[in-house]
Amino acid sequence: MSNKEYYARWLQIKEQFERTLAEDERIQELAVNYIGIKPQATAVEMVARVYSKYCELYNKLCDCYDQMEQAQRRSYIKTIIDAITCRIIELKKTLEEVEVFEFTYSDNAVQQMLMQPFDIEIMCPFFYPFEIRRAEMQYVMDQIFSGNRIGDPTPTPSEIERREEERALEEQKIQEQKEAEIRRKLALGEDIQALENPIMLTPAELELKRKTDEFNKHAFTIQKMERSRIVLREKSNKAFKDKNLYLELAGLKKPPKEEKVRKKATELIQMILRKFMQIKRINLREKKLKEKLGMVISSWQQPSAKVQLEKVKEARRNFRRTYYEQWLKQNIDEKARVLRLREGDVYDDISDEIRQWFTQWFREVRNFDEFPYAEEGGSILIVRGETFSIEEYLQWLTDEEKRLKAQGAQPQSKEQLKAEKAFQREERKRLAAEARDREKKRINEYKKARMHPDNDPGVYVTIGTKHDALKWSWQDYETIWKEIDEPDPKIDAVKGHIMQLITENAYKEMRIELRPVVDEVMRLELAILNNALKLDYKSFGMKPPPIKKRKKPKKAKVPKPDKSNPKLMFQVLADHGIVRKYPHTLLDDYWGDRNYAAADCRAVLWTPTFPPPCIGDLKEQIRIRCILTLGAECSGLHRTQLLVGPKGAGKKTLVYAIATETNALLVDLSPLNVYNKFLGAKHTRQMFSYVNKISRLMQPTVILVDQADKMFYKKVPKEEKMFDPTRFSKDLFKEIIRPIGTNDKILVLGTATEPWLSKAAPMHKAFPSTIMIPKSDYGSISYILTKMLMKYHGVDRDFNVHSTAQALRGYDIHTIRDVVESLMNGKRLAELYFKPLEPMEILAGVLKSDGAVYTDAAATEMFKAWYTSYSPWGAKYVEYMLMLESQYLYKLKNDKKKKQEAA
């Protein structure tokens, strides 16, 4: 799209955003006023509508932020994206509370808004990989992972001399071996060939050489087959000609048929050909119709438009970077110009502003308030009105006189002040405890009222705390850009930069820089005025009225400069395999279908059913809880997630997908990876120190704890005692998880296969949030088999995928994919023409596979029982089911009573 089209799209997004914000405010009013929503399905749809609209807006805003070439507007869009990210995460939690399940379904709301489920799928923002990690840190990662040891310490002169001696000794040893080999061949009379020195290649050159050799090998194979085909064709043509010539010369060749017979045969062939072409056209038309309806999948796929689209987007990004550099240069030039021409005027304006505050206080109360400390912000608090007003001072002065009069003009002693503070502290605790008791009582009464359908107050929506921040970020944008965003804008509002905004920003920055300087001068001036005021009061034999003392803020501790070298720390962790490369895996590579019936089943009024989630439903949890959470700067987020599922369910694949989508550094602290590394208390502290520093320097970072259930074993099995899996069970939370701050782009991911063997309390402390991976279902297996098999041209389009998927329910997806890939080898593909693929081949391959994992009903119940006892959603689900059962029994009783009265 062009710049004008992106601008027009931005105006549409603004209108959509305002409508969504208004609808969100209506939900907030219901939440604040404790207005219940009945029935449950209505509450789900109301919250799901706002959630879905925010998800759609999020994707559109990310696209605009990526492709917009107006440098000044992009920073405001980024702020809105950050605020909307927090709101989406909060609405997802609200939707879970309303639906009483971690897996939520917005299908009914999406259907009402004439949208598709794809429209509300959160796309990974492109700026995660490109705008979070610093360029120099990315360079260190790339170099060390490529095999270049840039993190090794600089060797000392003695170390260099020792290495040279070792190299000389090694070369001498190699030379002696060559001479010994020559002498041996001379003694045996063998030919002596010149020994060439091996050429040392870099990893990149080795990879290029491997690809070149592979290409040449395939090219030679094609050339050989083509030459063979040409020779065989020429031989067969020559043999055919020789045979015809022999028959003709020998008089054995049959004479041609009569003209009448040949004409009749021609008409018959034409008729059959026309009928064949007619049938072929009908079949082709039906095939195209079925392909459009999705009934048949063609083996030929059109070239993906994503590649071309990405090229166009990258070209626009280059233009955007050019405009951004021009804007930065213009900012620097304009700031220097404004500082040179208007520094004195701005200095006088700030001074006059503060002197006016002095004058106002002196005229009203004949005194001066204390000047705010620099640590608080200085005179900026005066401008904002966050200091003592004159009315507040007069009220404080009256209360202080009454207090002193009640105490007999005796100042309080230290013990009295200490006792008063202790009393106030205990009073605050008492009030907080009473508030907690009232809230607990309200919740118990609410749960009791919901048991009866006639007294049911409905569903209360949770009060959102991120809505105000989103509204303020939008108001900040409107304050600056409301007059600029017009239907027919100027060219600088579409691309480039607006000079007026640069000048205003230069004045703003100059005021911020000059204000601390002016504050120091004004503090000296205030001290002089206070001394003069004391002398005036003293001359009249009076004491100046008291002033409330400001509490001096604590000075922020200046962090000590870190003497550790990032290259050295990264190199040490890479050498030990704690930071490592991982397979490039996208979230789209984790195949699975969604449960499209869950929303309707849950929306049934009195007798809802709750079908289990499918594999495709897992992606929404990953996008919200992992990908969005990793980049969000919100408080109250769980920065740890525990992926629980049977073997082969794809837990590590999901971890790699999260790391790939966000271009995150992977730190592997799995028990079986670090059991023999950094031994001893001192080295363990060093490892945790390196991990924490590197995680923040190289963020975004994903910390993997594979098989985390083994770290919290109740009893370590004998065969695993040598690995000491519980070595970091106490240190993980204290050293890694607890220090993670709100602004840190760090995510801790654990995986568990047998969580019931672990201690629940310490594992819940480290991983309070859990994502259960569902077992393989019919829809997901059918989708995977269709996607894998239909890409082969020889496979029948009517292959019985559905029966095969029904028979493979419960088997892990990894085994199914491996079996299909190994089965469809070159030999089997060549046989498809005369030996069609049968479902039993896939079934037999899965059953014979050594690594196949089948999750039966007993295993499913074990996971479900553990989840009910471990996750808080287990208890909520039990309470919800009791409430539904109670309401249904009351409903049946009322229906029976009505029938009796009617009879």
QUIZI-V731242 format. One line per field, one symbol per residue. ss: DSSP state (@ for helix, = for strand, . for the rest). A space follows every 10 residues. Layout:
BEGIN
ss=???
END
This chain:
BEGIN
ss=..@@@@@@@@ @@@@@@@@@@ @@@@@@@@@@ @@....=..@ @@@@@@@@@@ @@@@@@@@@@ @@@@@@@..= @@@@@@@@@@ @@@@@@@@@@ @@@@@@@@@. ......@@@@ @@....@@@@ ......@@@@ @...@@@@@@ @@@@@..... ......@@@@ @@@@@@@@@@ @@@@@@@@@@ @@@@@@@@.. .......... ..@@@@@@@@ @@@@@@@@@@ @@@@@@@@@@ @@@@@@@@@@ @@@@@@@@@@ ........@@ @@@@@@@@@@ @@@@@@@@@@ @@@@@@@@@@ @@@....... ....@@@@@@ @@@@@@@@@@ @@@@@@@@@@ @@@@@@@@@@ @@@@@@@@@@ @@@@@@@@@@ @@@@@..... .........@ @@@@.....@ @@@@@@@@@@ @@@@@@.... ...@@@@@@@ @@@@@@@@@@ @@@@@@@@@@ @@@@@@@@@. ........=. ......@@@@ @@@@@@@@@@ @......... @@@..=..@@ @@@@@@@@@@ @@@@@@@@@@ @@@@@@@@@@ @@@@@@@@@. .......... .......... .....@@@@@ @@@@@...=. ......@@@. .......@@@ @@........ ....@@@@@@ @@@@@@@@@@ @........= ====...... @@@@@@@@@@ @...====.. @@@@...... @@@@@@@@@@ @@@@@@@... =====..@@@ @.=....@@@ @@@....... @@@@@@@... .....===== ==..@@@=.@ @@@@@@...= ==.....@@@ @@@@@@@@@. .......... @@@@@@@... =.@@@@@@@@ @@@..@@@@@ @.......@@ @@@@@@@@.. ...=..@@@@ @@@@@@@@@@ .@@@@@@@@@ @@@@@@@@@@ @@@@@@@@@@ @@.
END
